[in-house]
Amino acid sequence: MSSVRELNIGDSAARISAAVDQAVLDGSLDNVGEKLVLNMGPSHPSTHGVLRIILELDGEVIVKADPDVGYLHRGDEKIAENMTWNQFIPYTDRLDYLAPLANNVAYACAVEKLMGYELPERAKVIRVICCELARISSHLLGVGCCAMDCGAMTVFLYTFTEREKIYNLYELLTGARFTTSYTRVGGVARDLPEGFIDNLKLFLDQFPSKIDETDKLLTRNPIFIARMKDIGVISREDAIDYGLTGPNLRGSGVEFDLRKKTPYLDYDQYKFEVPVGSVGDCFDRYLVRMEEMRQSVEIIRQAIKRLPGGPVNVHDPKGVLPPKAKVLTKMEELIQQFMVVTQGPDAPKGEVYFGAENPKGELGFYINSHGGGVPYRLKIRSPSFINLSILPHLLPGCTVSDVIAILGSFDFVMGECDR
C-alpha cells in the first residue's frame, strides 16, 4: 500500500480519502502516513563530538537508524607507515583522547611484542598505574556526560572536579595534562618524579567517597532511573555477535576482560573483580563503569605496594634512548641517540596483534613489519567504532529521547572511531 505522501499533489481529496479507506480495509493503516527523516548530529551535544545519525521517525518512534561516521578522520593508520615506532606515539594520544596514557601503553605493547622485548618490573607497574588512572579519568567523564545528557548537571561538575585532580597527577608525571605521550617502546619516557606516589595516595584516599556521592545522586534518582532503566537493552547474544567490548559488553552479562583472559603487564598478579550487568540496559552500563572505578582504585593501591626499584626501560642500545646525561658527555651515547631518533629501532620482519583492555573496550594494534624502523602496515581496532555498529539494530523501536540516554551509556569517542 502506498503512503499518502506518494500521491500527487494534484490528486483530489476524494482519491486521498479512498486510499485511506482502502488502507483500513487492508488492515495496514499503520503504514499510511509520513515518515520524518531527522539528522541527529554531527553537531548535536549528545553525539559527543561529530557523530551523525540519520533517523527515520514515525512520530517519536525510530523506524530506522543509520550512523554516519568519518567526520573526524585523519588517516592515522597511513601516517604510521611514514613514522618511526616512537614518533607515532603522540598520534595514539589523539585516538581516545580521554585516555591517552592507556593508548600509549597499548601501542607500545604491540611494538614490544614485535621486537621481543621483556619489560623491567618497575616499568610494568608504572604502566599499570597509568592505565588504571586513565580508566578512572575516562569513566568519570563518561558517567558525568551521561548524567548531564539526562539532566543531572550537578553530577557532571562533581566528576569533572575529580578528573582535574587526576590531570594534576598527569602533569606531575608527564609534563602535560591532556596529550601525554609518556610511554616509549621498551619502557617509559622517564621515571616517577619525586612526590608523585604521595600525591597519588592522597587522591586514592579521598576518591572512593566521591564515587559514593555520585552513587547517591544517581543510582536511586527516580528521574535518572526512568531515563536509563530498561532502555537500550542489548542481549548477551547480540553483544557478542556485534563484537562489543569493554563496559558495553560486560553490561550485557558477558564477563570478558582482557586483563583477566589474556593478562599483560602482570595483571594476573593483581586481585580485582570484573563487574557485569544482568539486563544489558543503559542502567547496567552505568553501574559497570561505577564499579570499575572502585576496582581501579584497588589495583593502583596494589601497584604502589609492589612497585620495585630498578630501570624503567629495557637494555637495548640500538632501540632505546640512552640517559640524557650520557648523551651530553659521551660520544657513544650521542651516536646511539642519533641512530634511534633518526632511524628508529630496527624491528624484525613479521606480523603481530596486541589488544589491551582500554576504558572504551579492546583497543588493538595490528602491525605488519618488513623490517626496519617503520611499520609496513598498521591497523587499529578502535572499540568505539565497533561498539557503535550495533546502533542500526538497537535504536529502531526507541524514542528520540531514548537515543540521548543510549549514546550517553555507550561512552564513545569519535577520535578513535574515525581514526
FENUR-V428502 format. One record per backbone hydrogen bond with DSSP energy under -1.0 kcal/mol. NH is the residue of the N-H (numbers start at 1). CO is the residue of the C=O. E is the energy in kcal/mol with one decimal. If there is no record, write none. Layout:
((NH CO E) (NH CO E))
This chain:
((6 3 -1.3) (7 4 -1.6) (11 8 -1.6) (16 12 -1.7) (17 13 -2.6) (18 14 -2.3) (19 15 -2.1) (20 16 -2.0) (21 17 -2.5) (22 18 -2.4) (23 19 -1.8) (24 20 -2.0) (25 21 -2.1) (26 22 -2.2) (28 23 -2.1) (31 28 -1.3) (32 29 -1.7) (36 57 -2.4) (38 55 -3.3) (40 53 -2.7) (47 44 -1.7) (48 45 -1.3) (52 68 -1.4) (53 40 -2.8) (54 66 -2.5) (55 38 -3.1) (56 64 -2.8) (57 36 -3.5) (58 61 -3.1) (61 58 -1.6) (62 398 -3.2) (63 56 -3.6) (64 56 -1.4) (66 54 -1.7) (68 52 -4.1) (73 70 -1.3) (76 419 -2.5) (79 75 -2.3) (80 76 -2.0) (82 79 -1.9) (83 80 -1.4) (85 373 -1.1) (88 84 -1.2) (89 86 -1.3) (91 88 -1.0) (92 88 -1.1) (95 92 -1.4) (97 95 -1.5) (99 96 -2.5) (103 99 -1.7) (104 100 -2.4) (105 101 -1.9) (106 102 -2.2) (107 103 -2.3) (108 104 -2.5) (109 105 -2.6) (110 106 -1.5) (111 107 -2.1) (112 108 -2.7) (113 109 -1.8) (114 110 -1.6) (115 111 -2.5) (116 112 -1.7) (117 112 -1.9) (124 120 -1.8) (125 121 -2.2) (126 122 -2.3) (127 123 -2.1) (128 124 -2.1) (129 125 -2.2) (130 126 -2.2) (131 127 -2.8) (132 128 -2.4) (133 129 -2.2) (134 130 -2.2) (135 131 -1.9) (136 132 -2.2) (137 133 -2.6) (138 134 -2.5) (139 135 -2.5) (140 136 -2.3) (141 137 -1.7) (142 138 -2.5) (143 139 -3.0) (144 140 -2.3) (145 141 -2.9) (146 142 -2.0) (147 143 -2.5) (148 144 -2.2) (149 145 -2.6) (150 146 -1.3) (151 148 -1.6) (152 147 -3.2) (153 151 -1.2) (157 153 -1.6) (158 154 -2.0) (159 155 -2.8) (160 156 -2.1) (161 157 -1.6) (162 158 -1.6) (163 159 -2.0) (164 160 -2.0) (165 161 -1.0) (166 162 -1.5) (167 163 -2.1) (168 164 -1.7) (169 165 -1.4) (170 166 -2.4) (171 167 -2.6) (172 168 -1.8) (173 169 -2.2) (174 170 -3.5) (175 171 -1.3) (184 187 -2.0) (187 184 -2.4) (189 182 -2.6) (196 193 -1.8) (199 195 -2.1) (200 196 -2.5) (201 197 -2.4) (202 198 -1.8) (203 199 -1.8) (204 200 -2.4) (205 201 -1.9) (206 202 -1.4) (207 203 -2.2) (210 207 -1.0) (211 207 -1.8) (212 208 -2.0) (213 209 -1.7) (214 210 -2.1) (215 211 -2.5) (216 212 -2.2) (217 213 -1.9) (218 214 -1.7) (219 215 -1.8) (221 218 -2.0) (225 221 -2.8) (226 222 -2.1) (227 223 -1.6) (228 224 -1.5) (229 225 -3.2) (231 228 -1.4) (234 280 -2.2) (239 235 -2.5) (240 236 -1.8) (241 237 -2.8) (242 238 -2.4) (243 240 -1.2) (244 239 -2.1) (249 246 -1.0) (250 246 -2.4) (251 247 -2.2) (252 249 -1.3) (253 250 -1.7) (254 249 -1.3) (256 254 -1.9) (260 257 -1.9) (261 257 -2.9) (262 258 -1.4) (267 264 -1.7) (269 266 -1.9) (270 267 -1.7) (277 250 -3.0) (282 231 -2.3) (283 228 -1.1) (285 281 -1.8) (286 282 -1.9) (287 283 -2.4) (288 284 -2.5) (289 285 -1.6) (290 286 -2.0) (291 287 -2.2) (292 288 -2.3) (293 289 -1.6) (294 290 -1.2) (295 291 -2.3) (296 292 -2.3) (297 293 -1.7) (298 294 -1.5) (299 295 -2.1) (300 296 -2.5) (301 297 -2.0) (302 298 -2.0) (303 299 -2.3) (304 300 -2.4) (305 301 -1.7) (306 302 -1.7) (314 186 -2.3) (316 314 -1.0) (319 316 -2.3) (320 316 -2.5) (327 323 -1.8) (328 324 -1.9) (330 326 -2.6) (334 330 -1.4) (335 331 -2.5) (336 332 -2.3) (337 333 -2.5) (338 334 -2.1) (339 335 -2.4) (340 336 -2.3) (341 337 -2.6) (342 338 -2.3) (343 339 -2.3) (344 340 -1.1) (347 345 -1.2) (347 372 -2.5) (350 369 -2.3) (352 367 -2.2) (354 365 -1.9) (356 363 -2.4) (358 356 -1.6) (358 361 -2.3) (363 356 -2.2) (364 381 -2.0) (365 354 -2.4) (366 379 -2.9) (367 352 -2.7) (368 377 -2.7) (369 350 -3.3) (372 347 -1.5) (376 368 -1.9) (377 368 -2.0) (379 366 -2.5) (381 364 -3.1) (386 382 -1.6) (387 383 -2.9) (388 384 -2.0) (389 386 -1.1) (390 387 -1.1) (391 388 -1.7) (394 390 -2.2) (395 391 -2.8) (397 62 -2.9) (398 395 -2.6) (400 60 -1.1) (403 399 -1.2) (405 401 -1.1) (406 402 -2.6) (407 403 -2.8) (408 404 -2.0) (409 405 -2.1) (410 406 -1.3) (411 407 -1.1) (417 413 -1.5) (418 414 -2.6) (419 415 -1.2))
